[in-house]
């Protein structure tokens, strides 16, 4: 394999990183450049790679033996697993330069859409060229794309420069919500809030659910209240309730009043339950069907794309009404049982009710023991009248059993991390 002399860094985002044995280490998330005291372009000192458990590490440019369109390969040696931390004289290329508003030599305004690094004969990599799209002032027309030398662009060193979000979002768009949440934690607060606000409501709702609570609150507070209410409507009711629980009661009431009643009512119900109980961690929207529904109908429901794997793993069977709180709870059917039964059979004939459901007041340790005992991924929650009010899923239990800061990137240790001192930067 060979390394091209010029590499555009935005195209590297998400590319897999492999060690000399061919094992994947992580994925490229950014490049680190060191600012110089002279007018020379910044020196590229390495890449930032994201490993499992959302940990970002520094890869020295001297350790990289090959850069291809679909792979970055490292040479032999011990990998430094210390969490990456940017030094004062360093620049994160994608995070800090994409969408920056700059001026070309002729005075034409433009926006940075990519930055290239090049390798000199001595093996030193530098930021040498910038892809800049002209600003036309017309919504229906895209400006010309210029590829110019670094020193022919003004505004690259202005840290306080105004920036948009379109190009950074394009780099981040294919990430899973959990990975995007991790990427947002690496951004300065103001930049993080700009990028979050530029996401559509559904995407932002998914990402908020993966962020630490303090970041959720800060991002929500940066939105206008109407937009914040729209995002809360797109969240699962239990996630929305968890987030609202972090806000003062008056702010909770304002946002709930701005939400559509059908979306707000389940959240209001969840907010009434004491913390650490089944009522506080359950979802109020499990898959619910009547006993005269067919196996085929049940299979069609659990195929719905928006359902999480834990919620789609079983169907709860109740008397009408079919929304929580339902009519009398009859039992549940796991999807494996559904796959074994004739499609025309009725759920009332295959329902299982040999495990006592939870009560809203059941404490979390008891829920954990019972789910582990019976190898369940979800358990029903019923009120005193045996009406289904929700279901606790295994992801709910894990989320609330881990330390409160488990989503915070700074609090996540790298399993089996081996720290070394031979890496530069980071």
C-alpha positions in Angstrom: 0.0 0.0 0.0 1.1 3.6 -0.6 0.2 6.9 0.8 -0.8 9.7 -1.6 1.2 12.9 -1.4 -1.9 15.0 -0.7 -4.8 13.9 1.5 -8.1 15.9 2.0 -8.9 15.5 5.7 -12.7 15.6 5.6 -12.6 12.5 3.3 -10.7 10.6 6.1 -13.4 11.1 8.6 -14.9 7.7 9.6 -12.1 5.7 7.8 -11.1 2.6 9.7 -7.6 2.5 11.4 -5.8 -0.9 11.5 -2.7 -2.1 13.3 0.0 -4.0 11.5 -1.8 -7.3 12.2 -4.9 -6.1 10.3 -7.0 -5.7 13.5 -9.2 -2.6 13.6 -8.1 0.0 16.2 -10.8 2.6 15.6 -11.9 5.2 13.1 -10.5 8.5 12.1 -12.4 11.5 13.6 -10.0 14.4 13.0 -6.4 15.6 12.3 -4.2 17.5 14.7 -2.1 20.4 13.4 0.5 22.4 15.3 0.5 26.1 14.7 3.9 27.8 13.9 5.3 31.1 15.0 6.3 31.8 11.4 4.0 32.3 8.4 4.5 28.7 7.4 1.3 26.5 7.3 0.5 24.4 10.4 2.4 21.2 10.7 0.2 18.0 10.9 1.4 16.0 13.9 -1.2 13.2 13.9 -4.8 12.0 13.7 -7.5 11.5 16.3 -9.0 8.1 16.3 -12.2 7.0 18.1 -11.9 3.6 19.8 -14.6 1.4 21.3 -16.2 2.8 24.5 -16.1 6.3 22.8 -12.5 6.9 23.8 -10.5 9.2 21.5 -6.8 8.7 21.2 -3.9 10.4 19.4 -2.1 8.7 16.6 1.3 10.3 15.8 1.7 10.9 12.1 5.1 9.1 12.4 3.3 5.9 13.3 1.2 5.9 10.2 2.6 3.8 7.4 -0.3 4.1 4.9 -3.3 6.3 4.2 -5.9 5.0 1.7 -9.4 5.9 0.8 -10.8 3.1 3.0 -8.0 2.5 5.6 -5.3 4.0 7.7 -2.6 1.5 8.7 -0.2 1.9 11.7 3.3 0.7 11.9 4.6 -1.6 14.7 5.0 -0.3 18.2 3.0 0.2 21.4 -0.3 2.1 21.0 -0.7 5.1 23.3 -4.2 4.7 24.8 -4.3 7.9 26.8 -7.3 10.0 26.1 -6.5 12.7 23.5 -6.3 16.2 24.9 -5.5 19.1 22.6 -2.6 21.3 23.5 -2.8 25.1 23.4 -0.8 25.5 20.2 -2.7 22.7 18.4 -5.6 22.9 16.0 -8.3 20.3 15.3 -8.7 20.6 11.6 -12.3 19.4 11.0 -13.7 20.7 14.3 -12.2 24.2 14.0 -11.8 24.9 10.3 -14.8 23.4 8.5 -17.5 26.0 7.8 -15.2 28.8 8.7 -16.0 32.0 6.8 -12.9 33.3 5.0 -11.7 35.6 2.2 -9.8 34.7 -0.9 -7.0 36.9 -2.2 -9.3 38.8 -4.5 -11.6 39.7 -1.6 -14.3 37.1 -2.5 -16.0 35.6 0.6 -16.3 31.9 1.0 -16.7 29.0 3.3 -14.1 26.2 4.1 -15.4 22.8 3.0 -12.2 20.8 3.3 -8.5 21.1 4.1 -5.6 19.2 2.5 -2.4 18.0 4.1 0.7 17.2 2.1 3.9 15.4 2.8 7.2 17.1 2.0 10.3 15.2 1.0 11.6 15.0 4.5 8.4 13.3 5.7 6.8 16.4 7.3 3.1 16.8 6.8 1.6 20.3 6.6 -1.8 21.9 5.9 -1.1 23.3 2.4 -4.4 23.7 0.5 -7.9 24.8 1.4 -11.1 24.0 -0.5 -13.3 27.1 -0.3 -16.8 27.5 -1.8 -17.7 31.0 -2.8 -20.7 32.7 -1.1 -23.1 33.8 -3.8 -25.9 35.4 -1.7 -28.4 33.3 -3.7 -30.2 30.4 -2.0 -30.7 28.6 -5.3 -27.2 28.7 -6.6 -24.0 27.2 -5.1 -20.8 29.2 -5.5 -17.7 28.0 -7.3 -15.3 25.7 -5.4 -11.7 26.9 -5.2 -8.7 24.9 -4.1 -6.1 27.4 -3.1 -2.8 27.6 -1.1 -3.1 28.0 2.6 -1.3 31.3 2.7 -3.7 32.7 0.0 -6.8 32.5 2.4 -7.5 35.1 5.0 -9.3 34.2 8.2 -8.0 30.8 8.9 -6.2 31.8 12.0 -9.1 33.9 13.4 -10.4 31.7 16.3 -13.4 33.9 16.8 -14.4 33.7 13.2 -18.1 33.1 12.3 -18.9 29.6 11.1 -21.8 27.7 9.8 -22.5 24.0 10.4 -23.3 22.4 7.0 -19.9 20.9 6.2 -19.2 19.7 9.7 -22.7 18.1 9.7 -21.9 16.4 6.4 -18.8 14.8 8.1 -20.9 13.7 11.1 -24.1 12.6 9.3 -23.4 8.9 9.0 -22.5 8.5 12.7 -24.7 6.5 15.1 -26.4 8.8 17.6 -24.1 7.6 20.4 -21.0 8.4 18.3 -22.3 11.8 17.3 -23.1 12.5 20.9 -19.5 11.7 21.7 -18.3 14.0 18.9 -20.4 16.8 20.3 -18.7 16.5 23.7 -15.4 17.2 22.0 -16.6 20.6 20.7 -16.4 23.9 22.6 -19.8 24.6 24.3 -20.8 27.4 21.8 -19.8 25.2 18.8 -21.6 22.2 20.2 -24.8 24.2 20.7 -24.6 25.5 17.1 -24.2 22.0 15.6 -26.9 20.5 17.8 -29.3 23.3 16.9 -28.6 22.6 13.2 -29.7 18.9 13.5 -33.3 18.1 12.6 -35.7 17.4 15.5 -35.6 13.6 15.2 -31.8 13.4 14.9 -31.3 15.9 17.8 -33.8 13.9 20.0 -31.8 10.7 19.4 -28.5 12.4 20.1 -29.8 14.1 23.3 -30.7 10.7 24.7 -27.1 9.6 24.3 -25.5 12.7 26.1 -24.7 13.2 29.7 -27.5 15.0 31.6 -25.5 18.3 32.0 -25.0 18.5 28.2 -28.6 17.7 27.5 -29.7 20.5 29.7 -27.3 23.0 28.2 -28.2 22.2 24.6 -31.9 22.3 25.4 -31.5 25.7 27.2 -29.8 27.1 24.1 -32.8 26.4 21.9 -35.9 28.6 21.9 -38.7 27.0 23.9 -40.9 26.2 20.9 -38.0 24.2 19.3 -37.1 22.6 22.6 -40.7 21.4 23.0 -40.6 20.0 19.4 -37.5 18.0 20.2 -38.9 16.7 23.4 -41.9 15.4 21.4 -39.6 13.4 19.3 -37.9 11.7 22.3 -39.2 8.5 23.9 -41.4 9.6 26.8 -39.0 8.0 29.4 -36.0 9.9 27.9 -38.0 13.1 27.8 -39.1 12.7 31.4 -35.5 12.0 32.5 -34.4 15.2 30.8 -37.2 17.3 32.2 -36.4 16.0 35.6 -33.1 17.9 35.4 -34.9 21.2 34.9 -36.6 23.4 37.6 -40.4 22.6 37.9 -41.5 26.0 36.4 -39.4 25.3 33.3 -40.8 21.8 33.1 -44.4 23.2 33.1 -43.6 25.7 30.4 -42.2 23.0 28.0 -44.9 20.5 28.7 -47.5 23.1 28.0 -45.9 23.8 24.6 -45.9 20.2 23.7 -48.8 18.6 21.9 -51.2 17.1 24.6 -50.9 13.6 23.2 -47.1 13.8 23.5 -47.0 15.6 26.8 -49.5 13.4 28.7 -47.3 10.2 28.9 -44.3 12.4 30.0 -46.4 14.0 32.8 -47.4 10.5 34.0 -43.8 9.4 34.2 -42.7 12.5 36.1 -45.1 11.5 38.9 -43.2 8.4 39.8 -40.4 8.3 42.4 -36.8 8.1 41.2 -35.3 4.5 41.2 -38.7 2.8 40.7 -40.2 0.9 37.8 -42.5 3.8 37.1 -39.5 6.2 36.7 -37.5 4.1 34.3 -40.2 2.4 32.2 -41.4 3.3 28.7 -45.0 4.1 28.5 -45.2 3.1 24.8 -44.4 -0.7 24.5 -46.0 -2.7 21.7 -49.6 -3.5 22.8 -52.2 -5.5 20.9 -55.6 -7.1 21.8 -56.0 -10.9 22.2 -57.9 -11.2 19.0 -55.0 -9.8 16.9 -53.2 -12.3 14.8 -49.6 -13.5 15.0 -49.1 -11.9 11.5 -50.3 -8.5 12.8 -48.0 -8.8 15.8 -45.0 -9.5 13.6 -45.8 -6.6 11.4 -45.9 -4.3 14.4 -42.5 -5.3 15.8 -41.0 -4.8 12.4 -41.6 -1.0 12.6 -38.3 0.8 12.1 -38.7 3.3 15.0 -38.9 0.6 17.6 -35.7 -0.2 19.6 -34.6 -3.9 19.7 -35.6 -4.2 23.4 -39.1 -2.8 22.8 -39.6 -4.9 19.7 -38.6 -8.1 21.4 -42.1 -8.8 22.7 -45.8 -7.9 22.4 -47.9 -7.1 25.4 -51.5 -8.3 25.2 -54.3 -6.4 27.0 -58.0 -5.6 26.8 -59.0 -2.3 25.2 -58.0 0.5 25.3 -54.6 -0.2 23.7 -52.8 2.9 25.0 -51.4 3.1 28.6 -53.1 2.8 31.0 -54.7 0.0 29.1 -57.6 -2.4 29.9 -56.8 -5.5 31.9 -53.3 -6.9 31.3 -53.4 -10.5 29.9 -49.8 -11.4 29.3 -47.0 -11.1 26.7 -45.6 -13.0 23.7 -41.9 -13.0 22.8 -41.0 -12.5 19.2 -39.4 -16.0 19.0 -42.7 -17.5 20.0 -44.4 -15.4 17.3 -42.0 -16.8 14.7 -42.9 -20.4 15.6 -46.7 -20.0 15.5 -48.9 -20.0 12.4 -49.5 -16.4 11.1 -53.3 -16.7 11.4 -53.3 -17.8 15.0 -54.7 -15.4 17.6 -52.4 -13.8 20.3 -54.9 -14.9 23.0 -54.0 -18.5 22.3 -50.2 -18.1 22.6 -50.0 -15.4 25.3 -47.8 -16.2 28.4 -48.7 -14.9 31.9 -46.7 -17.1 34.2 -44.4 -14.3 35.5 -45.8 -11.7 37.8 -45.6 -8.1 36.4 -43.9 -5.3 38.1 -45.6 -2.5 40.0 -44.8 1.2 39.4 -43.2 1.3 42.9 -40.9 -1.8 42.4 -37.4 -0.6 43.2 -34.6 -0.9 40.6 -32.6 -3.6 42.4 -35.6 -5.9 42.5 -36.3 -5.3 38.8 -32.7 -6.2 37.9 -32.9 -9.4 40.0 -36.1 -10.5 38.4 -35.0 -9.8 34.8 -31.8 -11.6 35.4 -33.6 -14.6 37.0 -35.9 -15.1 34.1 -33.5 -13.9 31.3 -36.0 -11.2 30.1 -35.3 -8.2 28.0 -38.5 -6.5 29.1 -41.1 -6.8 31.9 -44.6 -5.4 32.1 -45.6 -2.8 34.7 -49.2 -2.8 35.9 -51.2 -0.6 38.4 -53.4 -1.8 41.2 -56.2 -2.5 38.8 -54.0 -4.7 36.7 -53.9 -2.2 33.8 -50.6 -2.0 31.8 -49.0 1.3 32.4 -45.6 0.6 30.7 -42.7 -1.8 30.4 -39.2 -1.8 31.8 -36.6 -2.8 29.2 -33.1 -4.1 29.7 -31.6 -0.9 28.3 -33.6 1.1 30.8 -32.2 -1.0 33.6 -28.6 -0.7 32.3 -28.9 3.1 31.9 -30.1 3.6 35.5 -27.8 1.0 37.0 -24.5 2.5 35.7 -22.9 5.5 37.5 -24.7 8.8 36.7 -21.8 10.1 34.6 -21.3 6.9 32.5 -22.2 8.8 29.3 -19.6 11.5 30.0 -16.7 10.8 27.7 -14.2 12.0 30.4 -15.5 9.4 32.9 -15.2 6.3 30.6 -11.9 4.4 31.1 -10.4 2.4 28.3 -10.6 -1.3 29.0 -7.1 -2.7 29.4 -5.5 0.6 28.4 -1.7 0.6 28.2 -0.3 4.1 28.5 3.0 5.0 26.9 5.0 8.2 26.8 6.4 8.0 23.2 3.5 9.8 21.5 3.7 13.5 20.5 0.7 15.7 20.8 -2.6 14.9 22.4 
